[in-house]
């Protein structure tokens, strides 16, 4: 919560430095100062932070900062698991920005803690919009830091989460058969304990206890990082209860659990194979495991470069300093032109890859140029330009975030020489 307060204070200060035209600027500046003081007094207390923002909104009901303040309040409510405020401020934020997926997810889930008709109808509307947003994201290229497989994984997971919420809302509204079908669709999109549990929930409501038991067994056995020990304990208890109702005791239940384990393990293994076929970096855990694609789609396996020093230049079309740095890279490359032991790789990090070929052509940059393919995420490249140097073993031995123009050529040359010694 302290982080939220500090970030918000920074936001306030930045805006205070650029106030609107007089006379409104005087009032706004005073308001900002009052808010800054209140947040400073709140310190790291989540409760006082929330109270400070709510008091400010009460005093300044027409503040131009209402949207920012209500967004901060819903983020704070999510942190403190304050369901009432998640719904109160979350729905206000969604009235202005219907495409905030994080808030959309949390508001929908919180509404569904009750089976009330009104809250379920609102949740159903949000869940369907959630799915629409995931569908739009599928039409876009992976954002920076995601390989194709990682992005597909995230989208499938998101679609599964949205669909399981739709299933819950639909079931709450009395459409049980439709809820079962939606929950199954969620499982098919991305198999999770939550989706298996949702199928079981509505099958049980339909009196189909044996079928429900099989799906509770799926929830109990599926590998899912979000599934807690507490969740699995509840699944086990519910599974046993339903099985005893149908058979009198638990004899034979162990076989069902083993079958579920084999079934879910095979399902996840099949999914991994599909992802790997679509993206060679699907399971890449180390730098040298990666295969990069150039602008024409040609592949380069980094493993084929083992034994050489590798220089990564991470850049983007929108990065002004990257353009300044580029000629300096060319100078360094000339120094090692006759060395077969050094490889320079130009790595584009743009989210919109369609911009890259024309940029390269307009600026007359020499290739090859590769898309990052997930390296940004693995190496945690948080800013560009960034330069990474790998030694002959494929280990990162140097990293330069940004550059000093007067020293860059000599600095990078020295780092490369050091890498060649390893």
Order of alpha helices (4+ residues) and beta strands (2+ residues): alpha-alpha-alpha-alpha-alpha-alpha-alpha-alpha-alpha-alpha-alpha-alpha-alpha-beta-beta-beta-alpha-beta-alpha-beta-alpha-beta-beta-alpha
